[in-house]
Amino acid sequence: MPRLVFLVQNRLGSVHGGLLATVVDMGGSLALASKGLFATGVSTDINISYISGAKQNEIISVDARCDKLGKTLAFTSVEMTCNGKLVALGRHNKFVAQAYSHPENEIGKK
């Protein structure tokens, strides 16, 4: 599971929500790339729920999953934890129909 040490904090000294949202965006795309897509499509929906904070120099663990990879849409989820507590949950949905035709995809190759 990848880990993130952050240097971006809000005025309360906790990890900035924008950084966590970026992790959801990138994590969803990387979850699709792990399935063999070089081109990972375009976002159709992204959301994040902030559960608790993490202080600077704490390590945030990231678990990004591809929940479903369909012909047209893909659905991913990203969970971030710190010291055993849930920090944020995100979902990232992508339009992938045109991404399947990219020549550098590994998916579909024999």
C-alpha positions as CSV (number, residue, x, y, z in Angstrom):
1,M,0.0,0.0,0.0
2,P,1.5,3.4,-1.0
3,R,2.2,5.9,1.7
4,L,2.2,9.6,1.6
5,V,4.1,12.1,3.7
6,F,2.6,15.5,3.1
7,L,4.0,19.0,3.5
8,V,0.7,20.8,2.5
9,Q,-1.4,21.8,5.4
10,N,-4.3,24.0,6.2
11,R,-4.3,26.8,8.7
12,L,-5.2,24.4,11.5
13,G,-2.0,22.3,10.8
14,S,-3.8,19.4,9.3
15,V,-3.5,17.9,5.8
16,H,-5.1,20.2,3.3
17,G,-8.3,18.8,1.7
18,G,-7.2,19.8,-1.7
19,L,-4.2,17.4,-1.4
20,L,-6.5,14.6,-0.4
21,A,-8.8,15.3,-3.3
22,T,-5.8,15.2,-5.6
23,V,-4.9,11.8,-4.2
24,V,-8.4,10.6,-5.0
25,D,-8.0,11.8,-8.6
26,M,-4.6,10.3,-9.1
27,G,-5.5,7.1,-7.1
28,G,-8.5,6.4,-9.2
29,S,-6.5,6.8,-12.4
30,L,-3.7,4.6,-11.1
31,A,-6.2,1.9,-10.1
32,L,-7.3,1.8,-13.7
33,A,-3.7,1.8,-15.0
34,S,-3.1,-1.3,-12.8
35,K,-5.7,-3.1,-15.0
36,G,-3.7,-2.4,-18.1
37,L,-5.0,0.9,-19.4
38,F,-2.3,3.3,-20.5
39,A,-4.9,6.0,-21.2
40,T,-7.3,6.0,-18.2
41,G,-10.2,8.0,-19.6
42,V,-11.7,11.2,-18.4
43,S,-13.4,12.0,-15.1
44,T,-17.2,12.0,-15.0
45,D,-17.6,12.2,-11.2
46,I,-15.3,12.6,-8.3
47,N,-16.2,13.1,-4.6
48,I,-14.5,12.9,-1.3
49,S,-15.6,12.6,2.3
50,Y,-13.3,14.0,4.9
51,I,-13.5,11.9,8.1
52,S,-10.6,13.0,10.3
53,G,-7.4,15.0,10.1
54,A,-3.7,14.1,9.9
55,K,-0.9,16.3,11.2
56,Q,2.2,17.2,9.3
57,N,4.9,14.5,9.2
58,E,2.3,11.8,9.8
59,I,2.1,9.1,7.2
60,I,-1.1,8.6,5.2
61,S,-1.7,5.2,3.7
62,V,-3.6,5.1,0.4
63,D,-5.6,2.1,-0.9
64,A,-7.0,2.7,-4.4
65,R,-9.2,0.1,-6.0
66,C,-10.9,-0.4,-9.3
67,D,-14.5,-1.4,-8.3
68,K,-15.7,-2.0,-11.9
69,L,-14.1,-1.6,-15.3
70,G,-16.9,-1.6,-17.9
71,K,-17.0,-0.9,-21.6
72,T,-18.0,2.7,-21.1
73,L,-17.5,3.6,-17.5
74,A,-15.1,2.7,-14.7
75,F,-15.7,3.1,-11.0
76,T,-12.9,3.4,-8.4
77,S,-12.7,4.1,-4.7
78,V,-9.8,5.4,-2.6
79,E,-9.4,5.1,1.1
80,M,-6.8,7.1,3.2
81,T,-5.8,6.1,6.7
82,C,-3.3,7.5,9.2
83,N,-2.3,5.7,12.4
84,G,-5.1,3.2,12.0
85,K,-7.8,5.9,11.7
86,L,-9.8,6.7,8.6
87,V,-8.9,10.1,7.2
88,A,-10.9,10.3,3.9
89,L,-12.9,8.2,1.5
90,G,-13.2,9.1,-2.2
91,R,-14.9,7.8,-5.3
92,H,-13.7,8.5,-8.8
93,N,-15.7,7.5,-11.9
94,K,-14.3,7.8,-15.4
95,F,-15.5,7.5,-19.0
96,V,-13.2,4.9,-20.6
97,A,-14.8,3.9,-23.9
98,Q,-12.3,5.8,-26.0
99,A,-9.4,4.9,-23.7
100,Y,-9.5,1.3,-24.8
101,S,-8.2,2.2,-28.3
102,H,-4.9,3.6,-27.0
103,P,-2.0,1.7,-28.7
104,E,0.1,1.5,-25.4
105,N,-2.6,-0.3,-23.4
106,E,-1.7,-3.6,-22.0
107,I,-5.3,-4.7,-21.6
108,G,-6.5,-6.9,-24.4
109,K,-3.0,-7.9,-25.6
110,K,-2.0,-11.5,-25.7
